[in-house]
Amino acid sequence: MQFRRFGSKYFVRIDRGEEILASLKALCEKEGIALAEVKALGAVDDFSVGLFDVEEKKYHVNNFKFPAEIVSLWGTVTTKDGKFYPHIHMSAGDSQGHVFGGHLNSARVSATCEMIVEVSDGRIERRMNDEVGLNLFEFLD
């Protein structure tokens, strides 16, 4: 992974074989990023996405292993208990144009991933909401 900061934005290149969330975590920890918006495009060949079932209060995970283009990757970086907490969704399309997506658990880059991380001032901590079963925004600043 390589990156450069321009103003409030980091432009990040994640290389073949690197995992997207691990790379994002490394960037945020190295640069002290606690609140940001994340978007990206690129290509992956092994990814896992899930869907949260509100009634069951659990994720249903789907794993995919095929060459795919990232159609959309968007999310946030906040903190939970003061530590890195990403909430990222990704959709990726196969060679036939079929798109699969959901809450991103992991994704291995097959060619490249171009990511923009836009940093914001302030802090948002995550707290468990028992009614919903998810860690939701708690505004601190």
Backbone as CSV, one residue per row, in Angstrom:
resi,resn,N_x,N_y,N_z,CA_x,CA_y,CA_z,C_x,C_y,C_z
1,MET,0.846,-1.173,0.000,0.000,0.000,0.000,0.892,1.236,0.000
2,GLN,0.472,2.203,-0.795,1.110,3.513,-0.786,0.024,4.575,-0.685
3,PHE,0.377,5.727,-0.113,-0.621,6.791,0.014,0.061,8.145,0.063
4,ARG,-0.732,9.156,-0.245,-0.321,10.550,-0.113,-1.522,11.345,0.391
5,ARG,-1.226,12.351,1.232,-2.287,13.218,1.751,-2.264,14.534,1.001
6,PHE,-3.450,14.973,0.594,-3.655,16.271,-0.038,-4.836,16.928,0.670
7,GLY,-4.556,17.931,1.505,-5.618,18.554,2.281,-6.207,17.554,3.257
8,SER,-7.525,17.405,3.230,-8.196,16.470,4.143,-8.337,15.065,3.555
9,LYS,-7.787,14.839,2.351,-7.972,13.556,1.680,-6.664,12.788,1.536
10,TYR,-6.780,11.486,1.769,-5.686,10.558,1.482,-6.041,9.815,0.203
11,PHE,-5.117,9.781,-0.718,-5.253,8.969,-1.920,-4.381,7.745,-1.707
12,VAL,-5.007,6.563,-1.782,-4.366,5.324,-1.373,-4.360,4.337,-2.536
13,ARG,-3.207,3.706,-2.745,-3.130,2.607,-3.704,-2.868,1.333,-2.923
14,ILE,-3.821,0.410,-3.000,-3.680,-0.895,-2.354,-3.308,-1.883,-3.457
15,ASP,-2.236,-2.615,-3.247,-1.662,-3.447,-4.302,-2.167,-4.882,-4.297
16,ARG,-1.895,-5.545,-5.399,-2.288,-6.942,-5.610,-1.869,-7.799,-4.415
17,GLY,-2.832,-8.621,-3.952,-2.583,-9.532,-2.844,-2.842,-8.936,-1.470
18,GLU,-2.980,-7.625,-1.388,-3.235,-6.989,-0.100,-4.731,-7.025,0.214
19,GLU,-5.049,-7.046,1.484,-6.437,-7.083,1.932,-6.888,-5.652,2.204
20,ILE,-8.065,-5.307,1.732,-8.536,-3.923,1.778,-8.718,-3.406,3.201
21,LEU,-9.426,-4.125,4.054,-9.670,-3.629,5.412,-8.390,-3.576,6.242
22,ALA,-7.495,-4.530,6.042,-6.210,-4.511,6.757,-5.387,-3.304,6.326
23,SER,-5.422,-2.985,5.042,-4.696,-1.822,4.540,-5.288,-0.532,5.089
24,LEU,-6.611,-0.443,5.115,-7.277,0.742,5.670,-6.930,0.901,7.150
25,LYS,-6.939,-0.193,7.885,-6.590,-0.139,9.308,-5.149,0.343,9.492
26,ALA,-4.228,-0.181,8.691,-2.821,0.227,8.789,-2.677,1.726,8.528
27,LEU,-3.372,2.233,7.510,-3.340,3.665,7.206,-3.862,4.481,8.389
28,CYS,-5.042,4.113,8.888,-5.675,4.876,9.964,-4.836,4.862,11.232
29,GLU,-4.252,3.728,11.559,-3.424,3.653,12.758,-2.138,4.455,12.591
30,LYS,-1.518,4.357,11.422,-0.276,5.093,11.176,-0.497,6.602,11.181
31,GLU,-1.626,7.048,10.609,-1.886,8.474,10.454,-2.788,9.055,11.546
32,GLY,-3.215,8.232,12.484,-4.056,8.713,13.579,-5.442,9.138,13.124
33,ILE,-5.999,8.444,12.143,-7.318,8.782,11.604,-8.397,8.104,12.459
34,ALA,-9.292,8.926,13.041,-10.356,8.403,13.897,-11.740,8.624,13.306
35,LEU,-11.852,9.516,12.298,-13.148,9.793,11.683,-12.925,10.113,10.211
36,ALA,-13.544,9.321,9.333,-13.330,9.522,7.900,-14.430,8.871,7.088
37,GLU,-14.555,9.355,5.853,-15.390,8.733,4.828,-14.449,8.000,3.882
38,VAL,-14.865,6.818,3.439,-14.023,5.980,2.591,-14.783,5.628,1.320
39,LYS,-14.088,5.726,0.181,-14.658,5.254,-1.082,-13.530,4.677,-1.918
40,ALA,-13.876,3.728,-2.794,-12.830,3.071,-3.572,-13.404,2.376,-4.794
41,LEU,-12.481,2.033,-5.691,-12.774,1.185,-6.838,-11.555,0.320,-7.078
42,GLY,-11.692,-0.673,-7.935,-10.572,-1.561,-8.206,-11.052,-2.944,-8.566
43,ALA,-10.207,-3.935,-8.273,-10.528,-5.313,-8.617,-10.109,-6.243,-7.483
44,VAL,-10.934,-7.257,-7.246,-10.691,-8.244,-6.196,-10.896,-9.647,-6.771
45,ASP,-10.381,-10.646,-6.055,-10.607,-12.026,-6.509,-11.044,-12.952,-5.377
46,ASP,-11.181,-12.412,-4.190,-11.625,-13.190,-3.034,-12.219,-12.190,-2.052
47,PHE,-13.536,-12.259,-1.843,-14.159,-11.297,-0.938,-15.318,-11.920,-0.183
48,SER,-15.587,-11.328,0.972,-16.642,-11.804,1.851,-17.497,-10.604,2.251
49,VAL,-18.795,-10.714,2.013,-19.741,-9.657,2.366,-20.928,-10.285,3.088
50,GLY,-21.590,-9.489,3.903,-22.691,-10.032,4.671,-23.914,-9.140,4.660
51,LEU,-24.990,-9.720,5.116,-26.259,-9.010,5.272,-26.702,-9.196,6.711
52,PHE,-27.015,-8.084,7.389,-27.463,-8.154,8.768,-28.959,-8.397,8.809
53,ASP,-29.355,-9.443,9.502,-30.763,-9.780,9.701,-31.201,-9.170,11.033
54,VAL,-32.036,-8.143,10.974,-32.456,-7.415,12.179,-33.248,-8.322,13.119
55,GLU,-34.073,-9.204,12.575,-34.871,-10.094,13.423,-33.980,-11.069,14.195
56,GLU,-33.006,-11.677,13.492,-32.106,-12.641,14.132,-30.948,-11.969,14.853
57,LYS,-30.702,-10.685,14.521,-29.577,-9.917,15.059,-28.244,-10.616,14.793
58,LYS,-28.080,-11.040,13.535,-26.808,-11.645,13.137,-26.590,-11.439,11.641
59,TYR,-25.325,-11.557,11.251,-24.950,-11.422,9.844,-24.999,-12.771,9.146
60,HIS,-25.476,-12.748,7.917,-25.390,-13.900,7.027,-24.274,-13.568,6.046
61,VAL,-23.263,-14.400,6.004,-22.049,-14.113,5.245,-22.037,-14.882,3.923
62,ASN,-21.599,-14.187,2.866,-21.403,-14.801,1.557,-19.944,-14.622,1.163
63,ASN,-19.311,-15.717,0.753,-17.919,-15.690,0.316,-17.856,-15.911,-1.186
64,PHE,-17.023,-15.128,-1.864,-16.894,-15.216,-3.313,-15.427,-15.314,-3.692
65,LYS,-15.115,-16.222,-4.621,-13.753,-16.373,-5.131,-13.819,-16.424,-6.649
66,PHE,-13.750,-15.254,-7.251,-13.691,-15.118,-8.705,-13.229,-13.700,-9.006
67,PRO,-12.695,-13.467,-10.208,-12.279,-12.108,-10.556,-13.492,-11.180,-10.620
68,ALA,-13.409,-10.045,-9.930,-14.533,-9.119,-9.879,-14.034,-7.680,-9.836
69,GLU,-14.808,-6.797,-10.443,-14.549,-5.358,-10.380,-15.360,-4.765,-9.234
70,ILE,-14.719,-3.928,-8.447,-15.448,-3.223,-7.401,-16.343,-2.193,-8.086
71,VAL,-17.636,-2.379,-7.966,-18.620,-1.465,-8.536,-18.819,-0.279,-7.605
72,SER,-18.794,-0.568,-6.308,-18.991,0.467,-5.307,-18.355,0.000,-4.010
73,LEU,-17.639,0.890,-3.364,-17.144,0.648,-2.023,-17.267,1.980,-1.306
74,TRP,-18.034,1.992,-0.234,-18.268,3.232,0.505,-18.476,2.901,1.973
75,GLY,-18.043,3.811,2.825,-18.283,3.601,4.240,-17.643,4.651,5.112
76,THR,-17.550,4.311,6.393,-17.021,5.232,7.385,-15.967,4.554,8.240
77,VAL,-15.101,5.390,8.792,-14.187,4.970,9.847,-14.562,5.779,11.082
78,THR,-14.817,5.082,12.171,-15.066,5.690,13.462,-14.229,4.908,14.471
79,THR,-14.571,5.014,15.755,-13.887,4.225,16.771,-14.903,3.521,17.653
80,LYS,-14.460,2.416,18.227,-15.227,1.701,19.258,-14.233,1.402,20.371
81,ASP,-14.560,1.866,21.557,-13.629,1.759,22.687,-12.281,2.385,22.336
82,GLY,-12.337,3.463,21.537,-11.138,4.194,21.167,-10.292,3.565,20.081
83,LYS,-10.755,2.453,19.499,-9.981,1.745,18.482,-10.677,1.795,17.122
84,PHE,-9.885,1.642,16.074,-10.333,1.631,14.684,-11.594,0.785,14.523
85,TYR,-12.603,1.377,13.862,-13.856,0.667,13.615,-14.364,1.054,12.229
86,PRO,-14.162,0.184,11.241,-14.658,0.482,9.897,-16.084,-0.031,9.710
87,HIS,-16.878,0.696,8.967,-18.191,0.223,8.535,-18.242,0.471,7.031
88,ILE,-17.943,-0.565,6.271,-17.755,-0.458,4.823,-18.712,-1.424,4.120
89,HIS,-19.317,-0.949,3.049,-20.109,-1.819,2.173,-19.438,-1.865,0.815
90,MET,-19.511,-3.020,0.163,-18.894,-3.179,-1.142,-19.798,-3.999,-2.049
91,SER,-19.849,-3.588,-3.311,-20.490,-4.373,-4.358,-19.438,-4.650,-5.416
92,ALA,-19.433,-5.879,-5.930,-18.464,-6.249,-6.958,-19.163,-7.082,-8.028
93,GLY,-18.772,-6.839,-9.288,-19.413,-7.505,-10.412,-18.499,-8.511,-11.081
94,ASP,-19.116,-9.611,-11.546,-18.353,-10.649,-12.245,-18.294,-10.360,-13.744
95,SER,-17.715,-11.277,-14.518,-17.518,-11.061,-15.959,-18.831,-11.039,-16.737
96,GLN,-19.902,-11.504,-16.142,-21.215,-11.499,-16.788,-22.056,-10.302,-16.361
97,GLY,-21.529,-9.475,-15.497,-22.261,-8.305,-15.026,-23.128,-8.549,-13.812
98,HIS,-23.038,-9.732,-13.223,-23.774,-10.011,-11.994,-23.055,-9.332,-10.836
99,VAL,-23.808,-8.658,-9.981,-23.214,-7.901,-8.882,-23.634,-8.521,-7.555
100,PHE,-22.643,-8.642,-6.665,-22.855,-9.187,-5.333,-22.301,-8.189,-4.325
101,GLY,-22.981,-8.023,-3.218,-22.474,-7.050,-2.266,-23.093,-7.158,-0.910
102,GLY,-22.642,-6.264,-0.033,-23.129,-6.191,1.330,-22.082,-5.581,2.228
103,HIS,-22.206,-5.853,3.509,-21.255,-5.371,4.508,-19.923,-6.088,4.290
104,LEU,-18.855,-5.321,4.095,-17.553,-5.905,3.765,-16.890,-6.507,4.996
105,ASN,-16.550,-7.796,4.876,-15.789,-8.498,5.915,-14.325,-8.617,5.529
106,SER,-14.071,-8.862,4.250,-12.701,-8.963,3.751,-12.728,-8.923,2.235
107,ALA,-11.600,-8.478,1.649,-11.471,-8.460,0.189,-9.998,-8.406,-0.167
108,ARG,-9.574,-9.370,-0.987,-8.194,-9.408,-1.462,-8.124,-8.766,-2.840
109,VAL,-7.203,-7.833,-2.985,-7.029,-7.105,-4.241,-6.369,-8.021,-5.272
110,SER,-6.927,-8.037,-6.494,-6.364,-8.863,-7.563,-5.505,-8.066,-8.533
111,ALA,-5.755,-6.780,-8.660,-4.968,-5.931,-9.557,-4.536,-4.674,-8.808
112,THR,-5.503,-3.848,-8.472,-5.256,-2.647,-7.675,-6.560,-2.208,-7.037
113,CYS,-6.442,-1.389,-6.020,-7.593,-0.728,-5.413,-7.182,0.712,-5.188
114,GLU,-7.966,1.628,-5.738,-7.733,3.059,-5.562,-8.759,3.577,-4.570
115,MET,-8.267,4.042,-3.440,-9.144,4.439,-2.350,-8.912,5.908,-2.000
116,ILE,-9.987,6.579,-1.650,-9.906,7.939,-1.127,-10.477,7.910,0.287
117,VAL,-9.689,8.406,1.225,-10.103,8.484,2.624,-10.148,9.964,2.973
118,GLU,-11.357,10.469,3.207,-11.523,11.885,3.541,-11.705,12.035,5.048
119,VAL,-10.740,12.669,5.674,-10.700,12.817,7.121,-11.567,13.991,7.556
120,SER,-12.269,13.817,8.679,-13.079,14.877,9.279,-12.608,15.126,10.695
121,ASP,-12.789,16.357,11.149,-12.507,16.678,12.545,-13.607,16.075,13.404
122,GLY,-13.294,15.866,14.655,-14.284,15.331,15.575,-14.076,13.857,15.824
123,ARG,-15.016,13.300,16.577,-14.947,11.889,16.922,-16.348,11.333,17.032
124,ILE,-16.524,10.162,16.484,-17.768,9.422,16.652,-17.382,8.050,17.183
125,GLU,-17.918,7.712,18.326,-17.656,6.422,18.950,-18.822,5.489,18.619
126,ARG,-18.569,4.208,18.581,-19.625,3.211,18.352,-20.069,2.627,19.686
127,ARG,-21.384,2.488,19.835,-21.957,1.854,21.028,-23.024,0.860,20.577
128,MET,-23.075,-0.262,21.272,-24.057,-1.300,20.956,-25.462,-0.802,21.270
129,ASN,-26.350,-0.959,20.289,-27.766,-0.686,20.472,-28.444,-2.045,20.549
130,ASP,-28.882,-2.425,21.726,-29.446,-3.759,21.939,-30.722,-3.988,21.143
131,GLU,-31.507,-2.949,20.931,-32.753,-3.102,20.182,-32.474,-3.506,18.740
132,VAL,-31.487,-2.872,18.132,-31.150,-3.161,16.735,-30.142,-4.302,16.636
133,GLY,-29.239,-4.377,17.609,-28.218,-5.418,17.582,-26.947,-5.008,16.856
134,LEU,-26.749,-3.704,16.691,-25.574,-3.191,15.979,-24.889,-2.101,16.792
135,ASN,-23.618,-1.865,16.471,-22.875,-0.751,17.044,-23.201,0.504,16.240
136,LEU,-23.951,1.439,16.848,-24.401,2.630,16.158,-23.565,3.850,16.549
137,PHE,-23.674,4.907,15.741,-22.984,6.178,16.025,-23.373,6.697,17.406
138,GLU,-22.373,7.147,18.159,-22.605,7.960,19.346,-21.762,9.215,19.159
139,PHE,-22.416,10.358,19.019,-21.724,11.600,18.713,-21.070,12.164,19.963
140,LEU,-19.749,12.366,19.899,-18.985,12.856,21.041,-18.592,14.312,20.877
141,ASP,-18.233,14.724,19.660,-17.803,16.099,19.392,-18.761,16.774,18.446
